[in-house]
Amino acid sequence: MSGLIDKIQKHIQKKPISFHMPGHKNGRFIPKKVKNLLGEKYFKADLTELPGLDNLYAPEEAILKLEEKLSRYFGLPRAHLSVNGSTAAVIALLLSFFRPGEKIAIDRMSHVSLYHGMVLGDLIPEFIYPHWDEEYGLPVNKTPKAHNKSYFLTNPDYQGLIRDLTELKTDRLLLDAAHGGLIPLWRPDFFKNIAGFAVSLHKTGPFPNPLAAVVFRDKGIEVKRALNLIQTTSPSYPLMAAAEGGVDMLLKVGARAFQKAKELSDHFKEYLKKRGIGFLQDKYPADPLKVTIKAADLGVSGEKIAAKLMKKGIYPEAYGPGYVLFMFSPGNTEKDVKKLINIIETIKGTDKKIFIPKNPFSFQPELKLTPREVYYAQEKLVDLKASVGYTARDGVTVYPPGAPVLYPGEEITKEAVEYLEYHLNLGVKVTGIYDGRIKVVR
């Protein structure tokens, strides 16, 4: 059976006349500047479910073959492609593995899609609070104590940090492994005890945004049904073709490509050590392709380091007062790393007391309403100072570090108000506060 790329190419070679969707008709009805940006071939490949091109909603041929390759690469029996990112994959897992009213242990720093899935599935979170790394001003997820619970954990996390979860003996251990797309290339047994996981193919691998996958052991009918419930019925054929090409590449040359990227990352780490610059992944088990440098060791805030890098054409993944995060991949080159090192070499500040946000996990608000209950609750605005005792209607987050101080449905405590006021007075960005007021349940 030929693959999706071959089938699309054969269709294009027929020089077909379209009386079907999409309306741009093989790129004829597209603004010139858009066509110049994306190229004519993109629109010729932008097709619909024509005979021979299969159907993502119920794959039987080329798309099914693509999903079988994904399952083989990740080492679990089943996989489905998501063209709606890991967001759709996370929600599909929640809706297929759990039933309304169930409690699930999740990380406090979970991606927002996990919370959204709990609204849809009428599920109840039990938060696992992270360790707060004072050097970097970043959360580090803890390994929860083993008990007979259901888990949906982030592993690896945004910084590439990895937890050993082998002690969690449960058949309902699910992962948001959005950043774990290349893990099979260096830890082929990583997912062996996992019931299912969501992975963003595009974040680390040879795939465009927003390609992702949901990979799992059983519950095949339920997972597919849930994914179809929330995923578009008009998937992009260029994206699906890119998914096929990407997984073929990983299966054929992925290990070699990963080793090349690791060598570049290792070279950068060696430079940092010689210069006396710390990096987070030297303290914790981590993805070898992520490097989060300690800003204080350069005597400059992370924001200033990032600003200088971007001015010179180097764009890091993320930054905050105490850190800058760099993501390496096989797409990077020796020239890239040389330029990065040359610019960092010029950064030499004198400020060793970089502002680090206070620990946002030093207090633990009580959940008063479930995610679904608070979603449908009526709201009102009250002054932040007068909000103690109310139930938060919206989430409230301080950036940096992007940590949720309050989840929707949690009781607003004196400690939470004091924490928010402290950072607001410093001019730190806080979402969920509106001119000194906060939305609460009426």
N, C-alpha and C positions, 0 to 999 in steps of 0.2 A: 504494500500500500504506500503510495507516495504521500509526502507530507503536505502540510498546509501551504508552505511557501511555494512548492512546486505547483500545487493546484491553482493558486492565485496567479502565478506566472503564466500558466497555460491558458487561463481565462483571458488575461490581458492580451496574449498573443493572438487571440481570435478577433481582436479589434471590435469588441461587442458594441452594439447600440443599446443604450439603456432606456427602458421604459419602466424602471423600478427605482426604489430608494437606493442611495441618497440622492437628494435633488441637485447636487452639483454636477451630476452626469459625467463621471470620470474626470472631473477637474475643469470642465468647460465653463461652468458657472461659479467661478471662484475669483475673488479679487486678485488682481495681478500681484500686489505686494505680498499677499498670503502665499500665492503659488511660488513666488520668488524665494520666500523664506523657507518653505517646506519642500519645494520641488514637485514637479508634475507627477513623478512616479508614486508619490504618497497617495495622491487622489485617485490614480488609476487602481491602486490596491485597496482603496477604501470602498469595499463592496458590502453586500448583504448576504443573507442565507440563500444563495443560489444553489442549484443542483451541483453536488460534488464538493461544496465548500463547508459542509457540515453545519452544526448548530450548537453553540455553547450551552444553550438551555437544556439540550438533550443530545449530547455528542455520541456519535456512533462510528465515525471514521477518523479523519485527520486530527480533529481536536481531542478525541478520546485517546489517540496515540500520543499526542502531546502530553496529556495528563498522566498517562502511564510512564512516560519518561520522567516527569516531575517526581512521581512516587519512587521510581528507581533511584533517582539522584539523592533524594532525602532519606531513603531507607525505610519508609513505612508503606503499608499495602495500598493506601488510597491517597489520591490528590485531586483537587479541583482547582482550575485556574480562576483567579479573581481579576477582573478588569476594573474593579472598584477599590483597589488597594487592600491593605491589611484590615482596614476598617470593616469592610464587608466580611472578610474571613473571620475576624474576631467575633462579630455579631452572629455569624452562622454557627460557629462552635457553641456559643452560649445558648442559642435557641435549640440546638440539637442535643446537647448533653444534659441540660438542666430543665427543670419544670418550675412553673410559677410558685413563688414562695420559698424556694430553696435558698440557703445561705452558702456563699462562696467566699473563700479566703482569697483576697487580692492584695497586691501591693498598693500602698498609699499613692505611689507615683505612677500608677497605671495610666496607659494612654486613654484619652477621653472616649474612644470608641468602646472600651469595656464598660464604662458607665452608661453610655447610650444603649448598649445591648441589654443592660440590666433594666433600663426603663422599658424597652420593648418586651423583654421576657418576664417582667415583674419578679426580678431576683433581688436578693439582699446582700450587700457587700459586708464582709468582715475584714477590716483593714489590717495589714501587716505593715508596721511602721519601720522605716529604714534607719540606718545609722547616719549621722550627719558628720561629714568630713570637714572639719574646721579649716584645714589647710587650703582647700579648694572652694569651699562653699558649695558643696554638692552632696546630694543624697547617695547612699550606697545601700542597695537592697540587702536585707538580711535573709538568711535561710530560715524558714519557719520551723518550729518544732513539729515533729511528726505526730500526727493524730488522724483519726478517721474523718477527714473532711474532704470537701471538694476544693480544688485549687485552680486558679487561673493566674499564673505568675508571669512576670516579664523576665525573660532570660534568653540571650544577653540583654543588658539594658542599653540605653542611648549612648553611654560612654564605652560600651563594649565589655562591661564587667560581667563576669559569669559566676553563678552560684552552683554548688554541688547539691543536687536535689535527690540523690539516690536513696536517701533515708526516708523519703516520703512514699511509703508503700500504699498506694491507692491507684485504682483504675480510672480515677477521674482527676488526673493531673494534666492540665492543659497549659499551653504556653503562648504568650505573645512573643514570638521570636522574630519580630519584624526586622531586627538587625542581624539575623542569623543566616542570611542567604548563602554565605560561603563556608559555614561551619562544617558541612560534610567533607570539605576538602582537607581539613586538618583534624577534625574530631568526628570520624565516621560513625561512632557509636553514641553521639551526643543525644539523639532523640529516641534511644532504644526503649526507655521506660515511660515515654510520653504517650498519652492517649490521643492527643491531637495538638496541632499548633498552627498559628497563622504566621506567615513569613512574607515580608515585602521583598520580592525579587529585585525590584528596582533600586533599593537602598544601597546595596553593596555589589550587585552582579551586573552582567552585560544585558540589562533590560531597561527600557524606558519607563518613565512614570506612567501610570501608577500600578504597574503589574505586580501581582501578589499571588499567593496560593494558600489554600487550606489543605493541610496534610494530616492524615488520621489513620487509625487502625480499624475501627468498625463504625457502626451507625451510618453506613453509606447512604441509605435512602434519606435519613433524617438530615444529614449535612447537606446533601444536594438540594433537598427541598427548602431548607433554610436559606441556602445561598441564592437559589432562584427567587425566593421571596423578597430579597433586598437588593439584588444585583440587576443592572440594566438588561433589558431584552434586546438591546441594539448594541452589542459589543463591537469594538473597533477591530476590523480585520488586520490593519497594519499592526496594531498592538499584539494580536494573537499570533501573527506571523513572527513578530519580534520575540515573543515568548518561546516559540518553537526554536528559532535560531539560537536564542540565549541558552536554553537547556541543552541543546546539542553541543554548544561550545563548552559548557561546563563538564559534560560527560566525556568529551574528547580531550580537551587541553586544560581543564580547570585546575588540576593539581599543579601542573607546571606553571600556569599563570599565577596561581596563588603564591607559589614559592618565590617568584620574581617580585611580587608586591611585598612579601614579607621581608625580603632582602633590603628593599628600599626603606621600609619602616624601621627595620633594625639599624640601618645606617643612620637614620635620623635620631633614633634613641641613643646610639653611641655618641653622637655629637652632643646631645643634651646632657649626657652623663659627664662628658669631658668638660663641658661648660658649667657644670654644677646646677643645671636646671632640672628640677624634679618633674616627674609625670605620673599621673594617677595610676596608670596601668602597671607601674612598678611596685605598687602597694597591694594590689589585688589580682586574682586570676582574671585574665581578660583576653579578648580578641586581639591578636597580634597586629592587626591593621588599624587600630585606633590609638591615638596618642593625645592625651590631654595634659598640656603643660601647665606648670604652676607659675602664675603671673608674678608672684612676689619674688621669685628667684631672678626675675629680670628687672625688678624694681619699678615696674610699670603695671598699671591695671590691665586686665584682660581686654577691656574695651579699647584702650589705647594701642595695645599690641595689634589687635585685629584691624583697627583703623589704619595703622601704618602698613600692614600687610596688604589690605585691600587697595590702598592708594598705589601700591606697586604691582597690583594685578594678581595677588594671591588671596584666595577666598577660603577661609576656614569653614568648618561645618557649624560651629557654635562658639560662643564666648560669653563670659560673665566677668564680674569684678576680679575673681580669683583664678581664672583659667581661660585657655583657648583649646578647643578640640579640633584635631585634624583627622580626617578619614582617608586612609590609603586604599587603593584598589589596583588591580592589574592594569587599569587605564592610566596610571601615573608612570612617569618616566624619571630617569636619573637627572635629567635637566630640570624637571619640576622640583625635585628635592634639593638640588644644588641651589636653585634660586631661593627656595624657602629658607635654607640655612644661611645663605648670604644676607638675607634681609634681617633675620633674627640676630645675626652677628652684630648688626648695627644698633640693636635696641639695648641700651644700658641705662636704666634709670636708677634712682637713689631711694625711692619710696619702698621701704620694706614692710610698711603697715598698710597694706591694701585693704580697703573696705570689704568685709565679708558679711553677707546677710546673716542675721540671727537664725538659729535653728528653728525652722518652722514646725518641727515635730516634737517640741518640748512639752506640748499639751495635746490632748486627744479628745476632741469634741464628741459628744454622744449623738448617735443617729436617732432622730426622733420620727422621721418619716422615711419610707422606702423611696427609692428613686422614682418609681411610677407614681406613688402618692404625691410627692412634691412636684412632679412634672405637671400634674393637673390641678395643683392647689392655686387658689387665688393669692394675689400678692399686694404688697404696698411698700412704699419707701419710708424708711425712718432714718433719723440721724444715727451715724455709726456709734456715737457716744452713748446713745440711748437704746442700743439694740441688744444689750445683754439680756438673755433669757428668751429671746425670739428664736424662731427656726429659720435658718437661711433658705431663701428661695432659689438663689443662684449660687454657683460656685464662686469662691473668691481666691484669687491666686496672686502671689507676689513674684514679679520678674525683675531681676533674677531672685531665686533660682528656678522659677517656674513650678514651684511647689504649691499644691492646694492647701491653703490655710483652713478653708471651710468647703466641704462638699454640700450640694443642695440637700436639704433635709436634716442637717446637723444643727445642734443647739449652739447659738452664739454665746461664747463665754467671755468673761472679763479678760482672760489671758489672750484670747483671739483678738479682741478689740485693741488691747494694748500693743500687741505685735503689729497689727495693721497700722495703727496710728504712728508707731515708731518709724516704719518704713515710708509711710506717706509723708511724714515731716522731713524725711531725707530726700524726697523727690523720686523715690523708687517707684517704678510702674506697678500699679495694682489694678487688676481687672476685677470687676464685680462691685466696685465702689463708684458711685456717681455723685460727684460734687459733695463729698463728705457724707453721702447717704448710701444705705444698703437695702437691697430688696429682701423682704422677709415674708413669711407666710401670714396671710391676713387672719 
